[in-house]
Amino acid sequence: MNKHMNSEDNNEVSASLTVGQRVRKERRLRGMTQAEFSHLLGISVSYLGAIERGERGISSSVMGLLHEQLGLSYDYLLDGTTLNDYSIQQYLRETSHYGIRHNLDVILGACSNQELENCYDMIHTYLIHSRRRKRRKGKNPSSEQ
């Protein structure tokens, strides 16, 4: 590193490396090569490699793609923060007037991709079974008595 860099430059390099490490971690969690991941994001493999190594900053458009394509929050990508369970519960108590859909957005927005998949599976399974029970009850009126 250039020893004439000021502390502001060092902070910028450090922040880029941290973002790059998170990008690499997310790519590896998905079992993807750099070529596959760069194709998904529509960027070159060399640009992705430079991001992961902290040699280049990440553009706002790539940040947007990571958010849209993979559900990664900007807070997580930039500084590694995510809402913890207590923060989510506190937020939901304070904002209950927003409604259930909004609250689900908040909860799911703080989930990792694996947690999102698990939530989807549980909700999907619940809805299938719940709707089947309703249909069965509707066909057999004596079961409601």
DOTORZA-539342 format. One line per field, with one value per atom (N, C-alpha, C): atom name; x, y, z negated. Coordinates in steps of 0.001 Angstrom, whole numbers, plus 500000, padded with zeros to 6 digits. Atoms other than C-alpha are relative to their C-alpha. Layout:
# DOTORZA-539342
atom <- c(CA ...) $
c1 <- c(X ...) $
c2 <- c(Y ...) $
c3 <- c(Z ...) $
# end
This chain:
# DOTORZA-539342
atom <- c(N CA C N CA C N CA C N CA C N CA C N CA C N CA C N CA C N CA C N CA C N CA C N CA C N CA C N CA C N CA C N CA C N CA C N CA C N CA C N CA C N CA C N CA C N CA C N CA C N CA C N CA C N CA C N CA C N CA C N CA C N CA C N CA C N CA C N CA C N CA C N CA C N CA C N CA C N CA C N CA C N CA C N CA C N CA C N CA C N CA C N CA C N CA C N CA C N CA C N CA C N CA C N CA C N CA C N CA C N CA C N CA C N CA C N CA C N CA C N CA C N CA C N CA C N CA C N CA C N CA C N CA C N CA C N CA C N CA C N CA C N CA C N CA C N CA C N CA C N CA C N CA C N CA C N CA C N CA C N CA C N CA C N CA C N CA C N CA C N CA C N CA C N CA C N CA C N CA C N CA C N CA C N CA C N CA C N CA C N CA C N CA C N CA C N CA C N CA C N CA C N CA C N CA C N CA C N CA C N CA C N CA C N CA C N CA C N CA C N CA C N CA C N CA C N CA C N CA C N CA C N CA C N CA C N CA C N CA C N CA C N CA C N CA C N CA C N CA C N CA C N CA C N CA C N CA C N CA C N CA C N CA C N CA C N CA C N CA C N CA C N CA C N CA C N CA C N CA C N CA C N CA C N CA C N CA C N CA C N CA C) $
c1 <- c(500843 500000 500885 499257 501233 500093 499873 502700 499619 500437 501604 498485 501457 497924 499642 500449 496078 499039 500847 493851 498644 501280 490720 500092 499789 492155 500075 499904 493009 498639 501354 489439 499205 500724 488091 500438 499486 490360 499477 500491 489360 498523 501433 485654 499775 500134 486082 500327 499614 487822 498891 501067 485039 498804 501097 482375 500375 499539 484424 499979 500032 484766 498562 501408 480986 499476 500417 480424 500544 499394 482855 499275 500695 481151 498644 501326 477703 500101 499807 478996 500307 499615 480574 498845 501159 477458 499044 500870 475602 500671 499272 478263 500276 499806 478928 501459 498678 482142 499925 499990 483242 499345 500597 482196 498469 501456 478676 499416 500493 478268 500073 499862 479577 498966 501032 477210 498635 501256 474276 499861 500025 475221 500221 499760 476080 501275 498717 479652 501095 498905 483027 500580 499354 484872 501140 498880 487850 499502 500567 485652 499550 500426 484118 501213 498784 487573 500623 499438 488791 499159 500882 485747 500306 499781 486310 501357 498670 489998 500131 499949 489173 500824 499206 491072 499156 500922 488019 498785 501235 485022 498845 501181 481595 499094 500852 479351 498605 501371 475877 499106 500831 474418 500221 499729 476145 499392 500643 474973 498500 501426 471440 499682 500207 471773 500125 499842 473033 498772 501207 470047 498795 501170 467483 500079 499853 468855 500131 499668 470002 499348 500673 467993 500933 499051 471080 499694 500298 470449 501224 498919 472508 500800 499307 473330 500989 499112 474770 501191 498905 476796 501001 499113 478187 500734 499317 478902 499768 500161 477871 498901 501034 474975 498704 501338 471672 499186 500850 468719 500026 500078 468883 498547 501373 465773 499373 500547 465373 499625 500282 465579 498736 501183 462967 498750 501162 460600 499653 500227 461036 499380 500514 460436 498543 501359 457311 499014 500873 455874 499706 500153 456441 499229 500599 455010 498855 501040 452137 498886 501040 449851 500261 499698 451622 499332 500665 450019 500929 499275 451057 500952 499117 452453 501277 498813 454779 500916 499201 455898 500722 499328 456637 501174 498900 458731 501194 498926 460740 500713 499410 461269 500815 499319 462164 501178 498897 464370 501271 498838 466675 500518 499620 467002 501101 499037 469848 499216 500688 469015 499560 500385 468998 498782 501162 466592 498757 501127 464391 499439 500446 464270 499235 500671 463358 498632 501286 460624 499010 500870 459233 499448 500438 459131 498952 500953 457368 498662 501249 454808 499238 500619 454145 499338 500548 453645 498777 501127 451393 498769 501136 449202 499361 500542 448836 499130 500752 447738 498778 501120 445532 498862 501022 443710 499342 500590 443242 498985 500921 441648 498722 501195 439300 499124 500779 438264 499289 500623 437614 498830 501083 435529 498820 501046 433566 499202 500671 432720 499190 500659 431643 499435 500576 429281 499863 500181 428812 501278 498742 432499 500138 499929 431912 499180 500887 429360 500677) $
c2 <- c(498820 500000 501239 498747 503541 500627 499466 504946 501462 498609 508454 500129 499955 507512 500636 499439 509529 499034 500926 507936 499830 500108 508693 498963 500996 506658 498601 501304 503811 499494 500403 503780 499543 500374 503633 498625 501303 500687 498927 500956 498930 499698 500198 499460 499172 500768 498118 498538 501370 495016 499291 500594 494392 499664 500260 494707 498827 501082 492459 498649 501261 489827 499490 500418 489826 499461 500460 489479 498590 501326 486530 498962 500920 484942 499598 500288 485222 499136 500817 483792 498563 501349 480841 499272 500618 480226 499406 500482 479742 498940 501022 477346 500413 499502 479546 500366 499544 480157 501502 498582 483690 500220 499862 483128 499958 500102 482047 501226 498864 484837 501292 498785 487526 500011 500094 486276 500393 499667 486508 501519 498560 490112 500837 499264 491039 500839 499305 492066 499037 500860 490769 499243 500802 488081 500797 499224 490408 501089 498990 493140 499348 500706 490630 499621 500368 489361 501198 498782 492919 500473 499643 493612 499086 500969 490428 500197 499776 491248 501384 498653 494820 500969 499149 496278 501064 499050 498036 500143 499779 499603 499404 500581 498234 501142 498942 500350 499912 499999 501375 499072 500897 499414 498542 501368 496200 499783 500093 496905 499747 500171 497210 498601 501360 493911 498961 500925 492131 500043 499849 493518 499360 500491 492696 498501 501397 489367 499027 500925 487910 500356 499606 489791 500478 499516 491161 501461 498621 494318 500882 499038 497425 500138 499902 497642 498851 501159 494140 500146 499894 494745 501086 498878 498077 499866 500050 497469 498730 501280 493939 499938 499997 494948 499413 500498 493166 500227 499855 493561 498700 501203 491174 499781 500341 489466 501020 499018 491949 501286 498775 494921 499846 500248 493356 500032 500022 492675 501398 498633 496216 500844 499255 497686 499643 500435 495593 500504 499475 496644 501484 498559 500299 500339 499687 500041 499063 500988 497596 500553 499417 500056 499832 500185 499286 498771 501192 495889 498820 501267 492316 499904 500109 492525 500811 499169 495366 499328 500634 493542 498761 501138 490416 500469 499442 492549 500326 499643 493808 498747 501239 490343 499300 500715 488765 500785 499170 491703 499818 500206 490830 498566 501413 487168 499787 500448 485481 499285 500698 483786 498606 501329 480387 500104 499804 481691 500317 499691 483116 498732 501257 479732 499153 500780 478039 500596 499337 480615 499726 500270 480178 498580 501397 476397 499815 500153 476664 500664 499298 479229 499240 500736 477287 498726 501230 474035 500297 499621 475737 500332 499593 477276 498817 501182 474015 499197 500808 472116 500744 499200 474942 500039 499932 475223 498645 501344 471457 499764 500172 471440 500785 499182 474258 499345 500662 472394 498773 501195 469197 500381 499540 471072 500493 499504 472729 498891 501132 469340 499188 500817 467766 500932 499044 470181 499436 500567 467740 500096 499905 468103 501315 498704 471724 500035 499959 470804 499515) $
c3 <- c(500000 500000 500000 499921 500713 498616 501353 497505 499917 500000 498538 499896 500149 498163 498671 501273 495587 499330 500746 492936 500665 499306 494979 501116 498952 497874 499400 500660 495478 499584 500387 494154 501203 498792 497694 500487 499592 498566 499060 500993 495335 500211 499770 496035 501255 498766 499574 499762 500280 498289 499241 500778 495792 500890 499073 498479 500905 499133 500743 499316 500745 498043 499856 500115 497575 501335 498674 501320 500241 499830 501423 499131 500912 498398 500572 499448 500024 501247 498797 503303 499613 500426 501536 499316 500644 499428 501028 498932 502699 500853 499246 503980 501436 498643 507000 500246 499584 508896 500266 499648 509641 501359 498661 513256 499915 500142 512255 499307 500780 509732 500815 499191 512071 501123 498961 514792 499430 500663 512356 499817 500258 511568 501264 498759 515148 499964 500073 514340 500441 499577 515450 498806 501044 513515 499369 500551 513149 499042 500906 511604 498692 501209 509173 499152 500742 508227 499307 500596 507636 498811 501119 505431 498810 501074 503423 499321 500566 502931 499361 500561 501902 500823 499122 504844 500685 499380 506265 499112 500728 504634 500769 499369 505341 500467 499463 507560 499401 500523 506487 500817 499188 509404 499609 500438 508268 498611 501315 504703 500189 499721 506085 500487 499497 507935 498885 501128 504814 499101 500815 502963 500693 499267 505659 500315 499562 506908 498835 501083 503583 498675 501229 500971 498907 501007 499229 499677 500388 497240 500230 499821 497909 498711 501289 494188 499835 500112 494257 500942 499035 497401 499606 500303 496236 498675 501299 492570 499204 500660 491723 498959 501031 489512 500531 499722 489449 498742 501178 487165 499205 500821 484242 499587 500361 482892 499064 500939 480032 500725 499237 482417 500832 499184 484668 499134 500886 481766 499516 500456 480451 501123 498857 483905 500273 499719 484413 498949 501051 481050 500231 499813 481894 501270 498699 485418 500349 499724 485057 500880 499166 486833 501498 498581 490127 500592 499497 490410 500142 499977 490757 501189 498821 494298 499826 500240 493362 498985 501035 490227 500530 499377 492253 500856 499214 494603 499108 500929 491628 499512 500527 490182 501085 498927 493513 500552 499530 494461 499197 500863 491578 500064 499909 492608 501023 498988 494394 501093 498909 497674 499565 500479 495955 499090 500861 493313 500821 499127 496075 500643 499397 497784 498984 501047 494502 499672 500275 493800 501119 498862 497282 499924 500085 496859 498906 501105 493494 500321 499667 494693 501073 498909 497884 499485 500571 495975 499143 500847 493444 500850 499166 496153 500716 499321 498052 499042 500977 494925 499482 500502 493669 501017 498953 496993 500226 499880 497205 498886 501124 493742 500233 499730 494756 501054 498945 497907 499453 500581 495940 499104 500881 493383 500816 499137 496160 500653 499364 497736 499005 501020 494445 498915 500947 492607 498593 501339 489691 499171 500754 488760 499265 500649 487726 498727 501169 485045 498765) $
# end
